[in-house]
Amino acid sequence: MGIFEPYRAIGYITAGVPFSVQRLGTETFVTVSIGKAWQIYDCAKLTLALAGPQLPKKIRALASFKDYTFAAYGTKIGVYKRVQHVATWSKHKSKINSLLLFGDCVLSSDIEGNIFIWAFKGENVNLEPVSHIKLENKFTPTCLAHPDTYLNKVIIGSEEGRLQLWNISTKKMLYEFKGWDSSVSCIVASPALDVVGVGCADGTIHLHNLRFDEELISFSHSVRGAVTSLSFRTDGEPLLASGGSSGVISIWNLEKRRLQSIIKEAHDSNIVSLHFFANEPVLMSSASDNSIKMWIFDNSDGEARLLRFRRGHSAPPLCIKFYGNGRHILSAGQDRAFRLFSVAKDSQSRELSQRHVTKRAKRISVKEEEIKLKPVIAFDCAEIRARDWCNVVTCHMDTPCAYVWRLQNFVLGEHILTPSVQSPVKACAISACGNFAIIGTEGGWVERFNLQSGRSRGSFVDRTGEVQCAHTGEVVGIASDATNSSVITAGYQGDIKVWNFKSLELKSRFDVGRAVTKIVFHRANGLLATVCDDSIIRLYDTVASRLVRNFSGHTDRVTDACFSEDGKWVLSSSMDGTVRVWDVILAKQIDAMRADVAVTALSLSPAMDLLATAHVDQNGVYLWVNQAMFMGSTNNYASGGEIRNVEMPRVSSKEESNEEENNNDNNDINNNGSTINQQETKQESKFTLLDRQIPNLITLSLLPRSQWQNLTNIDIIKARNKPIEPPKKPEKAPFFLPSIPSLSGDITFNAITNNTSEEKDGKNVDSKQNFKKIDLSSHFVRLLESCAATKDFSVFTDYLKELSPSNLDLEFRMLQIVDEEEENLEEKPEFLTISLLLDYFIHELSARNNFEFIQALIKLFLKIHGETVRKHLMLQEKVKKLLEVQSLVWQRIDNMFQNARCMVTFLSNSQF
């Protein structure tokens, strides 16, 4: 185990697999694929309702029915009831390309022409297929569809262009349609009987009558590419929506047999799936650009408008940085989007507006991508002036100016920062006060701007150089200190310069000796980390202008680096696939991990609890949790100089994913042929997690504060709640069954017997003889004795938690010894129970479990039985031991609090 462990991935909405829509009551849900996992969205607001577990391979097809989800990956099909794995179907020998929900069955087809029918309804899911259909060799299935009212029949499309109608019950082909000499990419049933819509790879759409085998209407896309999806409108309007590989959605009027409208630039990639909601003018679409959108046809001209959408990066992020005390992540991607991701709630993630891009693109008839700003290559942000003016500055690829953004409104700012010397901007920084932005260009020019007005406030010029600018080459990095006294700039040729912030004059300079690609500055300690082309990270003290640390270990180009908030760590990523943690004080590497995909950017949250990374060819942002936050020493987790291989974070939780892998590897089958319930395994793992306790810390009981606080004041509460007058007997009391009172509060009714008087007399004699043999102890005492025998008091503690404060007080008072002067007192049951209670307190304090609850119990115990303990030597010895354990446990906690107490006391007594 290392310092950082996988947590989860954010920014994934959908992948290039058709979604599955289902309706449960009045709500509609859509199941989408996100690579190796699946997610379910509530279509009312497109909020995430459920996240499925991780699968061993990428999902190739999806189907859903009520609580069941069917995911095809490789040659297998995973069956899930909500997120619980139910079964795995694995009869296919080749890759599965489509799934079809067919009544009580699921049909699956692979690329070799095998179709299996699986039954899933009932208490047990069958692991064997109901039947199997083998298609002919020259017929490669591509899609399946079930025409309405065609009982037990499916129509199958092929790469060869032909269609076949099969009866899955008799496993016979009923008819073969010649097709249109083009591969069939999609088939969908229409509201009209016997009519289906067929989309072909050549861009044509055919409406075909299956009963008479004749073509009714034919359309053709104006843009070259295959027809990837079709959907008929079902609310009475004769419309057909079609999507192609160009990202355009076409709406066809079937009555007028012509194109009615086009949704241009609906998606940035090929349309994967389209679906009209039943009896609603709402169309849902998804594409390979990591987005899912809903369109509504409510305009008078029949045009569709965007109703709601969820979208992530359609291309890998280039730069990421935590914002808002670690609650959000700013991300700039190759798709020209600047996005704000929420770490806590995915629905709060959004793209920052670039001011009416869609309207401007529609007005001048160009693509939105052509109007958007070029990809961001560097940016900086400051939160101190977020409410006053723009607080983010971005540098864009091959752009001779920098742009400002206002995160309070999630919009592009009104000012454009254009340097005096025209050259592409390569680096930027915002001052600690949030008033100024400093930008550096490819030509070596560095200029300061006021963020409120957008005006230039001077430039940094090195008068001693031959060229009248800051650097002779490209500026690769800019930083400012915490007091606005110095500005540090770095040139590509390795020259680091420190400038006076106010006078703009050069204060000092030093040479790294190698080409510098990136710099990172820590304002609190004044350390500057330089990333060089030799894959070595060098740390400089900017005040003394000297080298203080040298970190080497990466075997390939270093892509990014950052400081921890306290300045003790430097984190770096490289194209060799590793992320390394360097300790500045110890001057050595303390941890290193290698992921499957190389890291291109990273950022550590201000609280140091989360690490965010961006990877090559990955559209999401991956989060890693800092295990050292929960340990007193980093050495307990750090791997040192060794490199450990880690898995990439997953969208679903790690526990669910491990559970899924175990179910896939070991499918234990019972005699009925169904998968054994994993409930016991879940409970065991749950209790195992609870046994893990952090050293030197205590664990609380998580009970409501009133439950354990009232124990110490139970006498006051009883006196306050004492009734003023005795209860009055009601005039007409209802009939009650006679019951036996008990301490537990459970009602036990008297059994009505018809025994004769002789039998009663005989029973009375037996009861008198065996009276002394009857166990009169309560459940409280019996449970305490059984747990003391096994030295495991967890069951007894759970029982105490369930009791109310008044019942606990009653149980403790029932143990009071009436005559303490009696001989052989140590043999009395009450005395033995008091002794066991002291053993229980010692055990629980040593284990540091339920700390505040045990403290309340000890106080109540001493309040009731304190005088008894004082008079007996054996109980006094146990109380002394209890005091020693109590002092030892609390001393450890108190030592940890001492540093914080001293700091608070110092600051509270200081005058600023």
N, C-alpha and C positions, 0 to 999 in steps of 0.2 A: 504494500500500500504506500502511495506517495502523498505529497502535499495536496495536489489537485486530483480530484476524482470526477468522472463524468456525472453531470446533473441532468440536463435536458437540452433539446434543440428548439429554437424559436424561429419564426419566419417562414415556416412551411405551410402552405395552404392546400395545394393539390398538385398532382403529377400527371403524366400523360397516359392515364387509364380512365376509361369512361366511368362516370359516377353512377350510383344506384339510388333512386328516389323511392321512398315509401311513405305512406300516410298512416299515422296511428291516432285514431279518433279524429280530433279537429286539428291536430298538428302534423306538419310535414317535415320529414328529416331527409337529409342527403348524406350518403356515405361516399367518401372520396379516398383516394390513395395518395400517400405522400412518400413513395419509395418503398421502404420495407415495412411500413405501418399504415394504418388507416385511421381516419377520423370521421366523426358524425357531427354534422352541423344542424342546428335548428333553423329552418328556412324562414321563420318569422322575422328574425333579425340577423341571421347568419352568425349566431353565436355558437361557440364550440360546446357541444353537449357531451361528447365522449371521445376518448383517445384510446385506440386499440394498442395491443402489445406489439413488440418488435418481432418480425418474422426473419427466418434465416436468409431469404432471398427477396428480390424485388417483386412486388405484386404485379401480376399480369392481367387479372380480371377480378371483378367484384360483383356480388349479388347480395341482397338483403331481404329479410322477411321478418317483420315484427322485431323481436329481440335477437334474432339470429343474423349473423354476418358471415358470408362465405368469401374467402380470399384465396385466389389461386396464385401460387408462387412456384416457379419451376415446374415440376411434375406432380406437385401435391396440392391439396385443397384443405385449408384450415377452416374449421367450423367453430364459431364462437357464439356464446349466448351472453350478450352484452360484451364484457371484456374477458369472460372466463372461457378458457379453451375447453371445448367439448369433445372434439374428435379430429382426426386427420385422415382424409381420404387419399390413398396413394396407389391407385391402380394404373395410372397413366405411365407410359414409358418415355414419352416425349413431352415437350413443353406445351402447356395448356394456353390456348389463345382466347377462349371465350367461355362465359358462364351464362346460363339462362334459368331463371326461376320459372318453374312449370308446375303450378298447383302445389301438391305436397312433395314435389321432387325438384331436384336441381340437375340440369343437363350441363355437361362439360365436354368440350371438344378440344383436341390437340392438333398439332400441325401434320400428323401422320394420318388423320382421318378416323380416329377413334372417338366415339361418343359414348359416354357412360351416363347412366341415369341413377341418381342417388336419392334415397328417401331420408328425410330428416325429422319428420313430425313424430310425436310420441315421447314417452319418457326416456327411451334410449335411442341414441342416434346410431344407425347401422353403419358399420365400417366397411361393409361389402356393397358393391353396386347392385341395384335391382336388376338391371339388364345392360347389355353392351351392343352397340351397333358399329360395324366396320364398313366404312365407305370404300368405294372402288379406288384403285390406285391413282387414276387420272382426275381425281376430284379432291382438291385440298380445301377443307372448310375454312372460312374466314369469319363468318358471323351466323348467329342463330336468331330466329324470331318465331313467335307463336301467333298466327292469325286468329282474330277473335271468332268465336263460335266454331272453330275447327277442333273438334274433340280429339285429344291425344295426338295432335299433328303439329309438326314444326316444319318450317321452311329453312333451308340451309343454303347460304351463299358460298361461292368458291372463288379461288384465284383464277380459275379458267374462265369465269364469266357465267357459268351455268348455275341454275337453281334447281334444288330437289325438294320435293315434298314427301316427308316421311311420317309414318304412323309409328310412334315409339312403343305403343302397346304390342303390336304384332311384329315390330321390327322389320317392316317392309317399306320399300320405296313405292309411293303411289304414282308419282308423276315427276318428269324432268322437264324443266324449261330451258330453252336454248340459250337465253341470255343475250348479251350485246357485245360479245367479243372484247370485254374489258373486265378486269378483276372487280368483284363486288366487295365494296368496303363497308357498307352498312345496309341493314334492312329494318324497316319499322312498319307496324300495322297502322292503318288509317282508321278513322271513325266509321268510314263506309265499309260495309261488309264485302268480303272477297277482294279488297283492294289493299295493296301494300306499296310502300315507297322504297325504291332501291337506289342507292348511291353507288356510283362506279368510280374507278380510279382515273378515268379520262375526264372527269368533271361533269358528267351528265347525270341527270336525275330522271328516273322512270317511275311512273305510276302504272302498276300492272294489275290486271284483273286475273286472279288465280283460277276462278271457275271456268272462264272462257279462254284463258291463256292469250290475252290480247293486251296491247299497250294502250292506255287511255291518254296520258299526257307525257310529254318529255320536255325537260328543261336542260339548260346548259349554263355552267358558270362562265362568266366573262373572263375571269382570272384563271390562268392555268393552274392545275393542281387537282388532287383527288377530292371527292366529296367524302368527308370524314364522319358526318353525323347528320341526322334528319329528325324532325319532330313535327307532328300535326297539332294544330290548335283544336281544342275540344269544347270551346264555349259557344259554338254556333258559327263562328267566322271561318270561312273556307281558306285558311292560310296554312302554308307549309314553310317551316324554317329549315335552312340548310347551312351547314358550315363546311369550310374547306381548309386547305393547308395554308392559305394566305392570311388567315385570321379575320376574314370578313364573314358576316352573317347575312345571308340573303333571305328575304321574305317574299314568297310566291303566292299570288292570288289564284286559287284553283278554278274559280268560276270564270274569271276573265282570261285565264291561261297566260298570264304574263307576270313579269317581275313587278312587285308593288313597292318595295323599298329595300334599302341596303344599310346595314349598320357598319359603317366604315371603321376600320381600326378598332373593332370590338375587342380584339386581343392582339398581342404582339407576336403570337406564334400560332401554330395550327390548332384549329378547334378540335377538341377531343370528344365533347359530348354536348348535346342539346336536349332540353326537355321542357315542354309546355305543361304547366300545372293543370290538373283536371278542373275544367269549367272555370278557369281564370285566365285573364289576358296577360299572364306573367310567364316569361321565358327565362330559364336558367341555362347558363353556358359555362363551360370550363375549357381551359386550354393548357398547353404545355408551358405557358409563361408564369406558372405558379399563381394563378388567379381564378376566382369563381365569381360570376356576376349574375345579377337578376335584372331583367329588362321588363318594363311594363308598357303595354300598348293602350295608352289612355288619351293620346292626342287626336284631334279632329281629323288630321291628315293621315292617320294610320301609322305615323312614325313611332318608333320605340324610343324610350328614354331610360337612362340608367336609374334603377330603383335603389339597389344596394349592392355592395361588393365587398369581398375580402381579397387582399392582394399582398404578396411579398415580393422580394427581389426576383426578377426574371433572369438575372445574371449574377455571378458571384460578387459579394461586397469587396471593395478595395480598402476602405478605411472604416474603423469602428472606434467608438469611444463612449464610456459611461457618462451619463448626464442625470441631473436631478438626484444627487445623493445615492446613486446606484439603482434608482428605480426604473430608469430608461436607458436605452442604448441608441446613440446616433450612428447611422450606417449609410455609407455612400457606395453605390454599386456601379458595375459596368453598364447597367441598363439605364443610366442617366437619371436615376431616382435617388433622392435624398430622403431617407426614412427614419422614423422614430419608433423603436420597438419598446414595448412595455415588458419588463421582466416578470411582473406579477400577473398581468391579465392581458391575454393576446388580443382581445377585442379593442383594447385601447391603442394598439399599434396603428400607425398611419403614415402616409407619405406627405411630406411637406409640399405645399402648393407652390407652383412656379407661375402663378397668376394667369388664369384663364387660358391654359394651353389648348384645351379641347375647342373652345370657341374660336381662338385665333387660327388653329389648324383647319377648322371647318370653313372659316371665312376666306382663307386664301387657298383652300383645296390642297393642302399638303399633309403629310403624316405628322402626328404628334411628336414622334421621335426627332424629326428634323427641327422642330421649334424648341424642344427641351434643351437645357444647358448640357454641355458636354460632361463626361464622367468626372467626378471629383477625385482629385489625386491627393489632396491634403486639406485639412480643416482644423479649426480650433474654436473652442466655445468657452464662455464664462457665464456663471449664473448670477453674479452679484448685481448686474444691471438689467436683468431679464425683463423687468416690468417697465423699464424706462425707454429702452430703444433696442435695436438689433444686437444680439449677443452671440452670433455665430458668423464666422468668416470662412469661405470656401475658395479653394483654388481649383481650377478646372483644366482639363487637358488641352494644351495648345491654345489657351485663352489669355490674351494680354491684359486681363483685369480680374479682380476678385469680387465676389458677390457676398452680400450680407443677408442674414436671415433672422427673423424674429420668431423665436420658438413659442412665445406666449400666444401668438395667433397662428402658428404653424404655417408661415407664409414667407415668401421671398421679400426681402426688404426693398425700400425704394431707392437706396443709394447703390451705386456701382463704384468700386474703388479702382481707379485707373491711374497707374504710376506715370510719372512725367516722362520716363523713357519707355517707349513701346517695346515690350518683350514679354513672352509668355511667363505668367506668374507661377512660381514653383513652390513657394513656402509662405506660411502666414502664422501669426500669433496674435493673441489678445493680451493686453496688459492686465496686471492683477487688479487694477481698479475698475476694469471693464469699460473705460472711456476711449481707449486707443486700440487700433489694429496696425500691426507692422507687417508688410508684405515684401517678399523678395522675388526677384525675377531671374530668368535664365541668363540674362546678361550681367548679373552681379549687382543690380540696383536694389537698394533697400530704402523703403519710404514709409513714413508714419502717417496714419489717417485718423481723424476724429470720427468715431462711430455714430455720434448723434447727428452731425451735419454732413458727413461723408467727404469733408474737405481734407486736403493734404496739410499736414503739420510739420513739414520738413523731411529731409532725407539724410541718410547716413553716408557720408563721403569720406574716404581715406585720402587725405591730402598728400600723404607720403608716397603713394603709388603712382605708377605711370598713367593709369586710367582713372579718371575722376569718377569713381563709384566705390561701393563698399568692397566688392571682391572682383577679381579678374575673371573668375569663372562663374558657373551656376551657383546660386544660393540654394543649399539643400536643407537648411534648417534655421529657425529663428526662435528665440526664447527671451522672456523678460523675468526679472526677479520679483520678489514679493513686495518690495518697497518702491518700485518705479524709479530706481536709481541706475540700473544697468540694463542693457540689451545685449544678448549674445547672438551672434550670427556665425554661420559655418558655410564655407565654400567647398565646392566639390574637390578642389585640389588639396584640401587638408588644412587650410588656414582658418583658425578660430579667432574671432575678434570680439572684444568687450567694449561697448560704447556707453557713453554717458547718456542717460535717457533724456534729460532736459536740454543739455547743450548740444547733443548729437555729435559730440567729438569722440575720437578714438581714445580709450583709456589704456588698453593693453591688448596684446595679441600673442598667440603661440601656435606652433605648427605641429600637427599630428604626425606627419611624415608619410601618411597613406591617404588615398582618396576616401573621402567621407561621403556616405550615402544617406545618413540620418543622424539627428541628434535628439536627445531627450534630456530635459532639465528638471531638477527637483528644487522647487523654490525654497523649501524649508531649510535644507542643508547646503544648498549652493553647489551641488555636484552635477556635473554635466557628463552624460554618457554618449559617446560617439560610436556609431556603427561604421566600420570601415570595409573596404572591398576585400580584405584578407580574412573576413569572417571573425575578426577579433573585436571585442567590445572594450573600449578604453574609458576609464572614469577620470575626470579632471576636476580639480578644485579651482573654480573660476576666480576666487579671491586671490589665491596664491599663484594661479596660472601654472600649475604643475600636475603631472600625472600621479594619481594615487592608487589606482587599481587597474589590473589588466586581466580580462576574462577571455580565455580561449578554450575551444572545445567543439564549436560548430564545424562541420565538414563541408558546408555549402553556404551559399549566399544567405546572409541574415536579412529577414524580411521586415521585422518590426521589433521594437523593444519598449519597455515602460518601467517606471519606478513604482514601488508600492507607496501607499500614502504616508507611511512612517519613514520612508527612505532607507529601510534596512535591506530591501530586496531589489534586484534588477531582474526582470523577466525578459527573455528574448526568444524569438522564433526564427526558424531557418527553413530553407528548402530541403534540407535533409530530413524533414519530417519531425524534428524534435522541438520541444519547448523546454527551456532550461531556466532554472531558478538559481540566481547567484546571490550569496550573502555578502553584503558590502563590508560588514564588520569583520567577518571571518576570512574574507577575500578568497572564497572558494565556492564551487558549485555544491548546492545542497540537495537538488532534485533535478531530475530530467525524465521526460516522458516522450514517447514516440507514438504518434497517431498514424492511422492508415493513410491519411491525406495530409500533404504539407500545409502548414499554417502560413497565411499571407498577412494577417493582421491580428493584434491582440490588445486587450485593455483590461486592467484590473480595477474593480470597483473601489470607491473611496473607503468603504468599510472593510475591504480586503476579504470579503466573504465569497465573491464570485469572480471568475475569470471568463471573459468572453473572447472567442476566437473565430476567425473567418478562414476558410480553407479553399484550396484550389478546386474549381469546378463544383462548388457547393453553394447553393443559393441561400442557405440559412445561416444563422448565427448560433454558435454552440457555447453552452454555459458549463463551467466546471466549478464545483464547490471546493472551498478551501478547508481541508480537514484540520489544518493547524489552528483554525479558529476555535476548535473545541478541545484543544490539548494545551497543557501548560508548557510543553517543550516541542519545538519543531522536529527534533531529532527522532521522536517516536514515529514520525510519518515519513520523513525525508529519506530518499533512496541514495543520497550522496552522489558519488561519481558514476554510479551505474545508471544505465538507461532502461527504463521499464516500458514495455509495450502496453498501450491502453486502447480500449475501444472508444469509438466516437460516441458522444452523448446522443441519446435517443429522444424522440418526441414523447414517448410514453415513459412511465417510471421504470427504474432499473429492476425493481422487484418483480413487476409484471413480466418484463422481458425475460428474466432468468427463469421464471415459472414456465413461460411459453417454451423456451428452449428445452427445459427438462421434460416437458410434456411431449415435445416432438421427438426427442431422443428415446424416451422410455414411455411407451404407451402401455401401461399395465391394464390388461383386459381381464374382466371377471368372467364367470361361467356363462353369463347371458350375452357375452360379446360386446359389452359396452365399457366405456372408460370408467375406471374407478374414481369415485369422488375424491377431490383433492382437498376437502375441507379440513381434514386432520392435519395435513401438511401445512396448510396456511396458519392454523392455530399454533403449531409447534414453532414455525418461523416467527410468529408474532411474539411468543413468550421468549424466544431466544434473543430477539432484539431488545426486549425490556431488561434482560439480564446484563446487557452491556452498560457499564457505568463508567463515567469519566473519573479518573483518579483525582483525589483530594477535593472532590465536590460532593454535594449532597443532592438527593433526589426528593422532590416534593410529591405529595400524594395526589395533587390535582383535584382535591375535593373543594367544594364551595367554602369560602372563608367562614360563613356563618355556621357551618357544621362543626368545625373544630374550635372556633372561638367561643361558641356558646357553652362548651364543656366547662370552661373555667368560671363561668358566671351563671351556672345552672340554678343555684340557690336564689339569686336575685330574680331570675326569670320566673321561677316558680312562685315566688312571693308576689311578683307583679301580676301574674296571671291567675292568682288564687280567686275563686268565685266569691262573690259577696254574700250570696244566700244559697242554701242547698237546692238542688234541682227538685222541681215539682213533678209529681206523678201525673201524667196526662189522664184526662177523664176517660177517654176511650183509647186504650192502648191496643195496638195491633198484636196479632198472634206471633210469638217468637218461638223458635225451636230451642229447647234447653241445650246449653253449650257448656263446655268445660273451659275455664280460664287457663291461660298459659302465659309464660313470660315472653314468648316470641311474638305474641299477638295473633297467631293463627287460630282460627275458630275450629274447634273440634266438637261435633255434636254427640250427644248421648245416644247410644244405641238402644232401641226399644226391644226388650226381650220379654218372653212369656214363660219364664221359668217357674216352676212350682215352688212352694214354700220350702219343701225339703231340699231342693237343689240350692236354694238361696242360703239355707242354714249350713249346708255342706261347704258352700263357697266362702261363707263368712269364717268358718273354722280354718279353712286353708289360708285365707288371707291373713288371719291373725298369726298363724304359724310362720308365714313367709314375709311378714311385714318388714322384718329386719333385712331381708335379702333384696328388697326393692331398691333400685337406684333412683334416688330423689334429686340427683344433680341435674342442672339445666344444660341446654345445648351449648351454652357458652363454656361451661366447665369441661364438658366432654370433648369439645373441639380443641380446647387448650391442652388438655392432657394428651390427646392423640398427636397433635402437632409437636409437643415437647418430646414425645417418644421418638419421632423421626427427625427432630432438629430442623424442621422446615415449617415456618410459621406463616407462609404466604396465604394459605387458605384461611387461617385464623384472622389475619389482617384484613382480608377481603370481607370476612363476616363482620368485623368491627366497623368497617366503612359503611356497611349497609344499615347499621343500627342508627336510630335517631339519638340526639344528645340525651334526651330523657331516658331512653332505654339503656344507654350506656351507663348513665348514673345509677340506674336501678340495679344493673348487673353488678357493678362495683360495690354497692351498699349491701347486696345480698351476701357478700363475703365477710361481712363484719362479724367478729368473734364476740359473743355475748358475755361469757364469763372468762376473762383472761387470767384469773387466778387458779383456774382448774389445772390439775396435774395432767401429764401426758398431752400437753397442748399441741405439741408438734405432730401428733398423730391425727388431729382433727382435720376433716376435709377442707375447711375454710383456710386453715393455716397453710396446708400444702398448696392450695390454689393461689394464695398470695405469694408464696415462694416461686411458683411457676410464672406468675405474672412478672416478677422481677427478672427472672431469666429471659422472658420474652422481651422486656425492655432493653436488656443488655444486648441481646442478639440483634434487634432491629437498629439500635444506635450504632453498633459495630458495622452493620451493613450499610448504614447511611441512607436507608430507604424511608419514604414517608415521614420526613424529618419533622415538619410542623405538626402533623397529626400525632406522632409519638410524643412530642413535647406536651401537647394538650392532654394526652392520656396520663402521662407521668404526673402532671400537676393535679389532675383530678384524683389520681390514685393516692398521692401523698396527702391530699386534703382530707380524704376519707380514712385512710389506714396509716397515717403518719404516727399516731400514738402507739399503734400496735407494733410498728417497725422499731420504735424507740425502746420498747421494753424487751425485745428479744434479740439475743446476740447473733443468731444465725441470719436473721433478716438484716441486721445491721451490716454484716460482712457483705452481703449482696448489694446493699445500697451503696457501700463504699466503692465497690467495683463499678456500679452504675455511674457513680460520680466521676471516677477515673476515665471511663469511656466517653462520658459526656464532655469532659474537659478536653480530652485529646481531639475529639472530632471537631469541636467548636474552635479550638486553637488553630487548626489548619485553615478553617474558613476565615477566621479573624485575621490571620497573617496575610491572606490574599486581599482582604479589604483594607489593610493598613495603609498601603501606598495610596489608594484612592482617597481615603479619609484625610491623609496628610495634605494632599493636593487641594482638596476642597476647603480644608481649614485655612490653608495659606491664602487661597484666592478670596475667601470670604472676609479675611482680615486685612486684605490689601486695599489700598486706595489708589485708583487710577485717575 
